[in-house]
Structures are given as structure tokens and as C-alpha cells.
Amino acid sequence: MLFIIIGVVLALIMLFLAFRSARHKRLIDDTPTSRTQGVFIGMAELKGTAESEKPLAAYLSGLKCVYFRWQVEEEWSRTVHETYRDSQGHTQNRTRTESGWKTVAQNTVSVPFYLKDDTGVIRIDPHGAEITDLQTFYRSATPGDELYYSKGPLTEVDNSIHRRRFRENAILVHAQLYVLGHARERQDTVAAEISQDKGSPFIISTKSEKQIRSNYALQYWLFLIGGLVITMGFAAGWHIFTHAAIPIWQSIVFSGFIYLAAGGIGWLWMVYNSLVSLRQRVTQAWSQVDVQIKRRHDFIPNLVKVVEGYRNYEKETQQTVTELRAQFEATPPGVAGMDYHGLLPVLRTVVENYPELKSSEQYLLLQKSLVETEQRIALARDYYNSIATFYNTRLQIIPDRFVAYLSGFNPKLLFCAADFERAVVKVSLE
């Protein structure tokens, strides 16, 4: 019974790992690539370069980076004398040599950084992410090499042969990255950031999206086939140990059938859950478009009022200053209570500098805000159309369409240009 339980547990673990890899692959397939300026709350896929205001210096290579991990291993070797009994029961002595590598020092260091693309930047907190990095340093050293003690511990392991190897992997500044993770609002400012979210994949990789998808697909098949081999192997072992009356091939085939049936049920569960998740993300993308349109409706008129008020204030101030200067210049010197000619140098300075109207900065700010608002709406629209297209495609392809049909999933409509011309805010400054 214990033998059977061990086999079942191992097979289930392999199935779990297989479908975990498949779920990650499907999530990558079903997530459109967003621009940093268009990232909203929820799952996001991004591509860009790693940037940092205060980059790290890697421990071994000294290169500027946002993440690095290093390891120092030391080689050891020892001779072992042991006593054993041979096949005839006689006591024998033998000597053998054991050797290997032992980790004597290691560390991982990271800092939040920014992912940059052609629309802007977004903050990435790498804590808890599944990180794929590049090797930036590898070297072997002996005590005669300065590296041996300067970057490694001063003490050596037992039976050391006085040889160490130094490894380092890092994400360098300006490195091209692929990021898949959960977007949330930052605590320090009104902006989005990508960080760890319980239950959601979080990937930061120097590999391309295609390479990551291929890796997950390979893992899926390896785990799935590995679980099948384990199941059939344990079935054969159980048949031999118990001397079962049925032929061994029947035990193997039956166990393989049970495993594949469990795999089929697991596949249906995974596909259904992924379709539900994708449908929820489509709904969320739709709401984000409305959020951006509501933001435009509320924000732009208020900003226009502020700019108009500031412009009118400067206009009135300039007119008042001009009238005062004319009055001061027309007042004869020495008239009681009217001798303000000492202020004329100051007034002339103010008036001469006044052509640089500060309201021009406000107009530029208004123009920038209008452009950014329309860009945010366009990005939200594009994201919705992309995620809805992925969802509609899933409902059509085989074999997902059968699960979708039986579960009652319906396609989503896409936005068209006319939809985005409703409730446009007019800006008119005379």
C-alpha cells in the first residue's frame, strides 16, 4: 500500500508541475504587450530596458546593474578507508577517494528599478520574481590569485585542495527585459508599478517572449511524460512485488489510462479557469477605458479653469502695473503724499521683465495634459481590443472552443472609432 501511495503522490506532483507550466504559457499567450504609459491595475506584459537612478555595482565584475547574485565554491578531496563484507561473507578493506565542491559564500542583491520603453518608464520591484539573468563573471582561482581571498572567505573548508571558482549573474543597466507581473498603484505617488502578487506569475527575464514560451512548453511535456513513466513504472513494480495474477502489461496499461484520465480532467480544469481569468481581464480592460474617459471629462475642464484664472490674473496685474507707472511718471516731484519716484526703478524692472508671461508655462502644461490624456485613452482602448481579441480567439480555436461552448462563454465586441468620439471635452481659450 505504501508503494502505491508513493507512486500516486509522485505522479500527482508531476501532473501539477506540468499544468503549472502550461498555465504560465497560456498566460503569456493571452496577455498582450502593453506600453509603460498604458499600464493599468492587473496583469501586464512589458518589454523594455532596465534603468536605475542609483544602480548597483556587481560584487565580482563591478558592472552597473539592478540585480546580481554571486557564489563562491571551493573544491575538496579526501581519502576514505572502509571495511565491508564481500559476497562470501569475508571482511574486506578498501580505500576510495571522494571529492566535490562546497559553497563557501553567496548572496543575492536587488533594488527596485525602472523599465523604459518609447512611451515612458514604470517602476519594477523585483522581490519575489522568477528571474532569468545573464552570467557576468566566471573564474577559477588559487591562493596565489588576489581574487581567492579578496572576494572569498579567509578560512578554507576541510580537505580543501586550494581551488575556488567564482560565479556571478546579473541584470545589467540598459539590458533588454521581458516582464510579466501584476500592476498595482504605488504607495508614494499616483503611478503604477509591477510587483509580486500572491497567486500570480511574476517573471523578469533577459530572454525573449518566444524563448520563455518555448521553455514552459518543454517543461509541460517533460513533466507530463515523466509522470506517465513514473506511473507505469510503479505499476510494473507493484505487479512484480505482489505477484498479481493478471498479466503485467494489463497493470501497466491500466495505470497509464488512469494517469491520462487524471491528466484530461486536469486539462479541462486548467482551460476553464484560464478562460474565466481571461474574461475577467477583458471586463477589467473595458472598465479602464471608462475610467480614462471619466478622467478626461473631470480633469480637463478643471485644468482649463485654472489656466484661465491664472491668465486673467496676469493680464489684470500687467494692466495695473502699466497704469501705476503712467500715474507715477505724470505726478510732479515734491507733491505731498505723492512722491513715489523712488519706486520707479523697481517698477521699470518689473515691467521690462513682464513680457515673459508665466501663463505660457500653464498653456504648455495644458497642451501636455491634453496629449497625455488622449494617449492614455488610446492605450486603454488598444489594450482592451488586444485582450478582447485574445479572448475571442481562444473561444474559436480547437480544443478550447469545446470547453467554451459547453461552459457558455460568449465573444466580446471590440471598440470602433465612433465609440471614442462620445463625450469629447472641448477646450476653448480666447
C-alpha positions in Angstrom: 0.0 0.0 0.0 2.8 2.4 0.9 4.4 1.6 -2.5 1.2 2.5 -4.3 0.8 5.8 -2.3 4.3 6.9 -3.1 3.7 6.3 -6.8 0.4 8.2 -6.8 1.9 11.1 -5.0 4.8 11.4 -7.4 2.5 11.1 -10.4 0.2 13.9 -9.0 3.2 16.1 -8.3 4.4 15.7 -11.9 0.9 16.5 -13.2 0.7 19.6 -11.0 4.1 20.8 -12.3 3.1 20.1 -15.9 -0.2 22.1 -15.7 1.6 24.9 -13.8 4.0 25.3 -16.7 1.0 25.1 -19.2 -0.9 27.7 -17.2 2.1 30.1 -17.3 2.5 29.5 -21.1 -1.2 30.2 -21.7 -1.0 33.4 -19.6 1.9 34.6 -21.7 0.0 33.7 -24.9 -3.1 35.5 -23.6 -1.5 38.7 -22.4 -0.9 41.5 -24.9 2.2 43.6 -24.6 1.5 46.9 -23.0 3.3 50.3 -23.1 4.6 51.6 -19.8 2.3 54.6 -20.1 -0.7 52.4 -20.7 -0.2 50.0 -17.8 -3.3 49.8 -15.5 -4.1 47.7 -12.5 -4.0 44.0 -13.2 -1.8 41.6 -15.1 0.6 43.3 -17.5 3.3 42.2 -20.0 6.0 44.7 -20.8 9.2 44.9 -22.8 11.9 47.5 -22.4 15.3 48.3 -20.9 16.3 48.2 -17.2 17.2 51.7 -15.9 18.1 52.9 -12.5 18.8 56.3 -10.9 21.2 54.6 -8.4 22.4 51.3 -10.0 24.2 48.6 -8.0 27.8 47.7 -8.6 28.0 43.9 -9.0 30.2 42.2 -6.4 32.6 40.3 -8.7 32.5 42.2 -12.0 31.8 45.7 -10.7 29.4 46.3 -13.6 26.4 48.6 -13.1 23.2 46.5 -12.6 19.9 46.4 -10.9 20.2 42.8 -9.7 23.0 40.4 -9.2 23.8 37.1 -7.4 27.2 35.6 -6.8 28.6 32.4 -5.4 32.0 31.2 -4.3 32.6 27.4 -4.3 35.7 25.6 -3.0 36.9 22.2 -4.2 37.7 19.5 -1.7 39.0 15.9 -1.8 39.5 13.2 0.8 40.6 9.6 1.1 38.2 7.2 2.8 39.1 3.9 4.3 36.2 1.5 4.9 35.5 -2.1 5.8 32.9 -4.2 4.1 31.8 -7.8 3.6 32.1 -9.4 0.2 29.5 -11.8 -1.3 31.1 -14.8 0.6 30.8 -13.0 3.9 34.5 -12.3 4.3 35.6 -8.9 5.8 37.5 -6.8 3.2 39.1 -3.3 3.4 39.2 -0.8 0.6 40.2 2.8 0.0 38.3 5.3 -2.2 38.6 9.0 -2.9 35.7 11.4 -2.5 35.7 14.9 -4.0 33.3 17.7 -4.7 32.6 21.4 -4.5 31.2 23.2 -1.4 29.6 26.7 -1.5 31.5 28.9 1.0 29.9 32.3 0.2 26.9 33.6 -1.7 24.5 36.5 -1.8 21.7 38.0 -3.9 21.1 41.7 -4.1 18.5 43.7 -6.0 16.9 47.2 -6.0 13.6 48.5 -7.5 14.3 49.8 -10.9 12.5 51.2 -13.9 11.6 49.6 -17.2 11.8 52.0 -20.1 10.2 51.9 -23.5 9.3 54.6 -26.1 6.4 55.9 -24.0 8.0 56.3 -20.6 9.0 54.3 -17.6 7.4 52.1 -14.9 8.8 51.0 -11.6 9.6 47.3 -11.1 10.0 45.8 -7.6 11.9 42.5 -8.3 11.3 41.0 -4.9 9.8 37.5 -5.3 10.1 37.4 -9.1 11.2 34.4 -11.1 14.4 36.0 -12.6 16.4 34.8 -15.6 19.7 36.7 -15.8 22.9 36.6 -17.7 26.3 35.4 -16.5 28.6 38.3 -16.0 31.6 36.7 -14.3 33.2 33.2 -14.0 36.7 32.4 -13.0 38.7 29.8 -11.1 41.4 30.9 -8.6 44.2 29.6 -6.3 45.7 31.2 -3.2 48.3 32.9 -5.4 45.5 34.8 -7.1 44.3 38.0 -5.4 40.7 37.1 -6.1 41.0 34.0 -3.9 40.8 35.9 -0.6 39.7 39.4 -1.6 36.3 38.1 -2.7 36.2 34.8 -0.8 36.3 33.9 2.9 39.7 33.9 4.7 39.2 30.4 6.1 39.1 27.2 4.0 36.9 24.1 4.1 38.2 20.8 5.5 40.2 18.8 3.0 40.5 21.7 0.6 42.7 21.4 -2.4 43.0 25.2 -2.5 40.9 25.9 -5.6 37.9 28.1 -5.8 35.5 29.2 -8.6 33.7 32.5 -8.6 30.3 32.9 -10.4 28.1 35.9 -10.9 24.9 36.5 -12.8 23.2 39.9 -13.2 20.7 42.1 -14.9 22.8 45.0 -16.2 21.6 48.6 -16.7 20.2 49.1 -20.2 19.7 45.4 -20.6 16.6 44.4 -22.7 14.0 42.7 -20.5 10.7 40.9 -20.7 8.4 41.4 -17.6 5.2 39.7 -16.8 3.5 40.6 -13.5 0.8 42.3 -11.6 0.4 46.0 -11.8 -0.7 48.0 -8.7 -0.7 51.6 -7.6 2.5 52.8 -5.9 2.4 53.8 -2.3 4.5 57.0 -2.7 2.8 58.5 -5.8 -0.1 58.2 -8.2 1.6 55.8 -10.6 1.6 52.1 -11.4 4.3 49.6 -10.5 4.9 45.9 -11.2 5.4 43.8 -8.1 4.8 40.4 -6.6 1.1 39.4 -6.2 0.2 36.2 -4.4 -1.1 33.6 -6.8 0.1 35.4 -10.0 3.2 34.6 -12.0 5.9 37.2 -11.8 8.6 36.9 -14.4 11.6 39.1 -15.1 13.8 37.7 -17.8 16.6 38.7 -20.2 15.2 36.1 -22.6 12.7 36.9 -25.3 9.0 36.1 -25.0 9.3 33.4 -27.6 12.1 31.7 -25.6 10.1 31.8 -22.4 7.1 30.3 -24.0 9.2 27.5 -25.5 10.7 26.8 -22.1 7.3 26.4 -20.5 6.1 24.2 -23.3 9.1 22.0 -22.9 8.6 21.8 -19.2 5.0 20.8 -19.7 5.8 17.9 -21.9 8.7 16.7 -19.8 6.7 16.7 -16.6 3.7 15.1 -18.3 5.7 12.3 -19.9 7.8 11.9 -16.7 4.6 11.4 -14.6 3.4 8.8 -17.1 6.7 6.9 -16.9 6.6 7.0 -13.1 3.0 5.8 -13.0 3.7 2.9 -15.4 7.0 2.0 -13.6 5.3 1.9 -10.2 2.6 -0.3 -11.7 5.1 -2.7 -13.0 6.9 -2.8 -9.7 3.7 -3.4 -7.8 2.9 -6.2 -10.1 6.3 -7.9 -9.6 6.2 -7.5 -5.8 2.7 -8.7 -5.3 2.8 -11.5 -7.9 -0.5 -10.4 -9.3 -2.5 -12.9 -11.3 -3.2 -10.5 -14.2 -0.6 -10.0 -16.9 1.9 -7.3 -16.2 1.1 -5.4 -19.4 -2.5 -5.0 -18.2 -1.3 -3.4 -15.0 0.9 -1.0 -17.0 -1.8 -0.1 -19.5 -4.5 0.3 -16.8 -2.2 2.6 -14.7 -1.3 4.6 -17.8 -5.0 5.0 -18.6 -5.8 6.2 -15.1 -2.9 8.7 -15.3 -4.1 10.0 -18.7 -7.7 10.3 -17.5 -6.5 12.4 -14.5 -4.5 14.5 -16.9 -7.5 15.0 -19.1 -9.6 16.2 -16.1 -6.7 18.5 -15.1 -6.5 19.9 -18.6 -10.3 20.7 -18.6 -9.9 22.4 -15.2 -6.9 24.5 -16.4 -8.6 25.5 -19.7 -11.9 26.5 -17.9 -10.0 28.5 -15.2 -7.9 30.3 -17.8 -10.9 31.3 -19.9 -12.6 32.7 -16.7 -9.5 34.6 -15.9 -9.2 35.9 -19.4 -12.8 37.0 -19.4 -12.3 38.9 -16.2 -9.3 40.7 -17.6 -11.4 41.7 -20.6 -14.0 43.1 -18.3 -11.3 45.0 -16.3 -9.9 46.4 -19.6 -13.3 47.7 -20.5 -13.7 49.4 -17.2 -10.2 51.0 -17.6 -11.4 52.7 -20.8 -14.3 54.2 -19.0 -12.0 55.3 -16.2 -9.8 57.2 -18.6 -12.8 58.8 -20.3 -14.2 59.9 -16.9 -10.8 61.2 -16.0 -10.8 63.3 -19.2 -14.3 64.6 -18.5 -13.5 65.6 -14.9 -9.8 66.7 -15.3 -9.6 68.8 -18.4 -12.4 71.4 -17.6 -10.9 72.0 -14.2 -7.4 72.4 -15.7 -8.8 74.9 -18.2 -10.4 76.9 -15.5 -7.1 77.1 -13.6 -5.2 78.2 -16.7 -7.9 80.8 -17.5 -7.8 82.1 -13.9 -4.0 82.4 -13.9 -4.1 84.1 -17.4 -6.7 86.7 -16.2 -4.7 87.3 -13.1 -1.5 88.1 -15.0 -3.5 90.2 -17.5 -5.0 92.3 -14.8 -1.7 92.6 -12.9 0.1 93.8 -16.0 -2.6 96.4 -16.7 -2.4 97.6 -13.1 1.3 97.9 -13.2 1.2 99.8 -16.5 -1.4 102.3 -15.1 0.6 102.9 -12.0 3.8 103.6 -13.9 1.9 106.1 -16.1 0.5 107.7 -13.0 3.8 107.9 -11.2 5.5 109.4 -14.2 2.8 112.0 -14.5 2.9 113.1 -10.9 5.2 116.1 -10.3 8.0 115.6 -7.9 7.5 117.1 -4.4 3.7 116.9 -4.3 2.8 116.0 -0.7 1.9 112.4 -0.3 2.5 111.6 -4.0 6.3 111.3 -4.2 6.7 107.7 -5.4 9.5 108.4 -7.8 11.8 106.2 -5.6 9.8 103.2 -6.8 10.2 103.9 -10.5 13.4 101.8 -10.9 11.7 98.8 -9.4 8.6 99.3 -11.5 10.5 99.7 -14.7 12.4 96.5 -13.9 9.2 94.6 -13.3 7.6 95.9 -16.5 10.6 95.2 -18.6 10.7 91.6 -17.4 6.9 91.1 -17.7 6.8 90.1 -21.3 7.9 86.6 -20.2 4.4 85.7 -19.3 4.3 82.9 -16.7 1.0 81.8 -18.1 2.8 80.4 -21.2 4.1 77.6 -18.9 0.5 77.0 -17.9 -0.5 76.8 -21.6 2.3 74.3 -22.3 1.1 72.3 -19.3 -2.5 72.3 -20.6 -1.3 71.1 -24.0 0.8 68.4 -22.5 -2.1 67.2 -20.3 -4.4 67.1 -23.3 -2.0 65.0 -25.3 -1.3 62.6 -22.4 -5.0 62.2 -21.6 -5.8 61.3 -25.2 -2.8 58.9 -25.2 -4.0 57.2 -22.1 -7.4 56.7 -23.6 -5.9 55.4 -26.8 -3.6 53.0 -24.9 -6.6 51.8 -22.8 -8.6 51.3 -26.0 -5.7 49.4 -27.7 -5.2 47.2 -24.6 -9.0 46.3 -24.5 -9.1 45.5 -28.1 -5.9 43.3 -27.8 -7.1 41.4 -24.7 -10.6 41.0 -26.2 -9.1 39.7 -29.5 -7.1 37.1 -27.5 -10.2 36.1 -25.6 -12.3 35.8 -28.8 -9.5 33.8 -30.5 -9.5 31.4 -27.5 -13.2 30.8 -28.0 -12.6 29.8 -31.6 -9.5 27.6 -31.6 -9.7 23.8 -31.0 -9.9 22.3 -28.4 -10.6 25.4 -26.3 -13.8 26.1 -28.3 -15.5 22.9 -27.0 -14.9 23.9 -23.4 -16.1 27.4 -24.1 -19.2 26.2 -25.9 -20.2 23.8 -23.0 -19.4 26.5 -20.4 -21.4 29.2 -22.1 -18.5 31.7 -22.9 -19.5 34.4 -25.4 -17.3 36.6 -27.5 -16.7 40.3 -26.7 -17.3 43.2 -29.0 -14.4 45.4 -30.0 -14.3 49.2 -29.8 -14.6 51.1 -33.0 -13.5 54.6 -33.8 -17.0 56.1 -33.3 -17.1 54.8 -29.7 -14.3 57.1 -28.8 -15.9 60.2 -30.1 -18.5 60.3 -27.4 -18.3 62.9 -24.6 -15.3 64.7 -26.0 -14.3 67.6 -23.9 -13.9 70.9 -25.9 -11.2 73.3 -24.9 -11.6 76.9 -26.0 -9.3 79.6 -24.7 -10.0 83.1 -26.1 
